[in-house]
Every structure is written in C-alpha cells, then in structure tokens.
C-alpha cells in the first residue's frame, strides 16, 4: 500500500514538472543578480575594491580609476565595458536593464532591452547593437553606433544615430538644485551627478558625423571584451 502511494506521488510530481514552462537562465537566476564582473585595479564595487571576479547585483555602482576598467558579462551575448575614470550603476527592471552613467564612458554589446541614461538623456538601442556612450558634461553625451542603430531620447524629441555614425547631443541643463545635489548633504559627487542624470532634459543641439568603422570595432571594447 505504501509503495503504491509513493508511486502515485512521484507520478503527480513528474506530471507537474512536465506541465510547467521551462525556465530561461535569466528567469531562473535571482532577480537581483545582474551578471559577472571582471576588473582591473583601480576599480571598486560599491566603494570596495573589486577582487579578481565578483557578482554584480541590481543597484550596484561600479567605479574605475585612471588606469582601471571593468567588464560586466550580463549573458553570453550581452556585455558592458566601463572605461577608466568612469562610474555607472546598473539596475534590473521588469522589462530589461537600465544603466546610469554618471561620468566617463561605456562600451556596450546589448539588445533593445538595455537602456542608458547620461547627461540628462536616455540612449536605447533599436535592435541588437554594439554602441558607446561618453558623458562629456552634465548635459552632453557623445553616442557612437558601431553596429545597429540607437536612439537618443530627450523630453522633447527622439533622434536616431544610425550604424556607423556618431553624434554629440546636448540637453537642456539640469536644474541648479539637481546639478548641485538638491542640497542633499553627505552625497558623493557621483550620487549628485546621478540625480542630475536621471532628469531627462530636452534636446537642444545635435551634431551627427560619420564614424570610420574598423575591424577593432567588432569588439565591444579596446581590450577585446
């Protein structure tokens, strides 16, 4: 009798497993897990020196020094390279990943599920793309579309940067309170810049120039990410 009951329980469990939808690697992982980080010193993760390898969680902040860099492997096909003297924070949202660049530059190989805010603007690939963003001031970015096109979105309009082109885009300056950190004493310069970056301004200037693509651009970073 006990053996018969055991067999029935196992059968029910197996049926339930077969009926359940298969989990993708991303859905099976913890929602807070972003990916794997490999860095060259000086580089910090939430203010702590990055060891040879670390796990990036949603909301973590990566910072690199003059000679440092950081690579983030989101998946087998999605990668991010943070330049030297840069700072960025990544967060997982329901429909993808958002990156907040507060200073410096970043090279990305991602799909359309990844967006980046910097200089009061939002940059989003329209498709699977290899792209770069460098923040040159609190309200200006340089965007390069190496493969695939990307969009630069302001509060008043959206402009496209086609593959093989780069653009210098200027937004309306952030409010003085936001640029200064809104009087939030104790915030780091990066945190204050993040407040300003999160405020999407209107696009007031756009210069699109040709970009000479080379074989090295097939890599998402000069270091062969």
C-alpha positions in Angstrom: 0.0 0.0 0.0 2.8 2.4 0.9 4.7 1.5 -2.3 1.6 2.3 -4.4 1.1 5.7 -2.7 4.8 6.5 -3.3 4.5 5.7 -7.0 1.4 7.9 -7.3 3.1 10.8 -5.6 6.1 10.5 -7.9 3.9 10.4 -10.9 2.0 13.5 -9.8 5.3 15.4 -9.3 6.6 14.4 -12.7 3.4 15.5 -14.4 3.6 18.8 -12.7 7.2 19.3 -13.8 6.4 18.4 -17.4 3.5 20.8 -17.4 5.5 23.7 -16.0 7.1 26.1 -18.5 10.8 25.8 -18.9 12.8 28.5 -17.1 15.4 30.5 -19.0 18.8 31.1 -17.4 17.8 34.7 -16.6 14.5 33.9 -15.1 15.9 31.1 -13.1 18.5 33.4 -11.6 17.8 35.7 -8.7 16.0 38.9 -10.0 18.7 40.9 -8.2 21.6 39.3 -10.0 22.9 41.3 -12.9 26.0 39.3 -14.1 29.7 38.7 -13.6 32.3 41.5 -13.1 36.0 41.2 -14.1 38.0 44.4 -13.4 41.5 45.9 -13.4 42.5 48.0 -10.5 41.8 50.6 -9.5 38.2 49.6 -9.6 35.5 49.5 -6.9 32.1 47.9 -6.5 30.0 50.0 -4.0 33.2 51.6 -2.7 35.0 48.2 -2.1 37.9 47.1 -4.3 36.8 44.6 -6.9 38.6 41.2 -6.5 39.6 39.2 -9.5 36.0 38.4 -10.1 32.7 39.4 -8.5 28.9 39.2 -8.9 27.0 42.4 -9.9 23.6 42.8 -8.2 20.9 45.2 -9.1 21.6 48.7 -7.9 25.4 48.1 -7.5 27.7 51.0 -8.5 30.9 50.4 -10.4 33.7 53.0 -10.3 37.1 52.9 -12.1 40.2 54.9 -11.6 42.7 56.4 -14.0 44.2 53.1 -15.1 41.3 50.8 -14.2 38.4 49.3 -16.1 35.6 46.9 -15.5 33.9 44.3 -17.7 30.3 43.1 -17.0 29.1 39.9 -18.6 25.3 40.1 -18.5 24.9 37.0 -20.5 26.8 35.1 -23.2 25.9 37.7 -25.8 25.4 40.9 -23.7 28.5 42.6 -22.4 29.4 46.0 -20.9 32.9 47.6 -20.7 33.4 50.6 -18.3 36.2 52.8 -19.3 38.9 54.2 -16.9 37.9 57.2 -14.8 34.2 56.2 -15.1 31.2 55.5 -12.8 28.0 53.7 -13.6 25.1 51.9 -11.8 23.1 49.1 -13.2 19.5 48.1 -12.2 17.2 45.3 -13.3 13.7 46.3 -14.2 10.7 44.2 -15.2 11.4 44.6 -19.0 15.1 44.7 -19.0 18.1 46.5 -17.6 18.8 50.2 -17.0 22.3 51.7 -16.7 23.0 55.1 -15.2 26.3 56.6 -16.3 27.4 59.4 -14.0 30.8 60.1 -15.5 33.2 58.7 -18.1 32.4 56.3 -20.9 31.0 52.9 -21.5 31.0 50.4 -24.4 28.1 48.0 -24.8 27.0 45.0 -26.7 23.3 44.5 -25.9 19.8 44.1 -27.2 17.0 46.6 -27.1 16.2 45.5 -23.5 19.0 47.7 -22.2 18.8 51.5 -21.8 21.3 54.0 -20.5 20.8 57.5 -19.0 23.6 60.1 -19.1 23.9 63.8 -19.4 20.1 64.3 -19.0 19.4 62.0 -21.9 18.3 58.4 -22.5 20.1 56.2 -25.0 18.4 53.0 -26.2 19.5 50.5 -29.0 16.7 49.9 -31.5 18.0 46.4 -32.1 20.9 44.2 -31.1 23.8 46.6 -31.3 27.4 47.5 -30.4 27.4 51.0 -29.1 29.3 53.5 -27.0 28.3 56.5 -24.8 30.6 59.0 -23.2 29.4 61.8 -20.9 31.3 65.0 -21.7 29.4 67.2 -19.3 26.3 67.2 -17.1 24.1 67.8 -20.1 26.1 66.4 -23.1 26.9 63.0 -24.4 28.7 61.5 -27.4 27.0 58.4 -28.8 28.6 56.0 -31.3 26.6 53.3 -33.0 29.2 50.7 -34.2 26.7 48.0 -35.2 23.0 48.5 -35.2 21.2 51.9 -34.6 20.5 53.6 -31.3 18.1 56.3 -30.2 18.8 59.3 -28.1 15.7 60.4 -26.2 15.0 63.7 -24.7 11.9 65.2 -23.1 11.0 66.9 -26.4 12.1 64.6 -29.1 14.0 61.4 -30.1 16.8 61.3 -32.6 18.4 58.2 -34.3 22.1 57.5 -34.6 22.4 55.1 -37.5 25.0 52.3 -37.6 28.5 53.7 -38.5 27.6 57.2 -37.2 28.3 59.1 -34.0 26.5 62.1 -32.5 27.2 64.7 -29.9 23.9 65.5 -28.3 23.3 68.4 -25.8 20.3 68.5 -23.5 18.8 71.4 -21.5 21.0 72.0 -18.5 19.7 70.3 -15.3 18.0 72.5 -12.7 20.6 74.1 -10.4 19.3 72.2 -7.4 19.7 68.8 -9.3 23.2 69.7 -10.5 24.2 70.6 -7.0 22.6 67.6 -5.5 19.5 69.3 -4.3 21.0 70.3 -1.0 21.4 66.6 -0.1 24.3 66.9 2.2 26.5 63.8 2.5 26.0 62.6 -1.1 29.1 61.7 -3.1 29.8 63.6 -6.3 28.8 60.5 -8.2 25.5 60.3 -6.4 24.8 64.0 -7.1 25.6 63.5 -10.7 23.3 60.6 -10.8 20.4 62.8 -9.6 21.1 65.1 -12.5 21.4 62.3 -15.0 18.1 60.8 -14.0 16.3 64.1 -15.0 15.6 63.8 -18.8 16.0 67.1 -20.4 15.1 68.4 -23.9 17.5 68.0 -26.8 18.8 71.5 -27.7 21.7 70.6 -30.0 22.6 67.6 -32.2 25.7 67.1 -34.4 25.9 63.8 -36.3 29.2 62.9 -38.0 30.5 59.9 -39.9 32.3 57.3 -37.9 35.1 55.4 -39.6 34.5 51.8 -38.6 37.5 49.5 -38.3 37.9 45.8 -37.6 38.7 46.5 -34.0 35.2 47.8 -33.6 33.9 44.3 -33.7 34.9 44.1 -30.1 32.8 45.9 -27.6 35.9 47.4 -26.0 39.5 48.2 -27.0 40.5 45.4 -24.6 38.6 42.7 -26.6 35.7 42.2 -24.2 
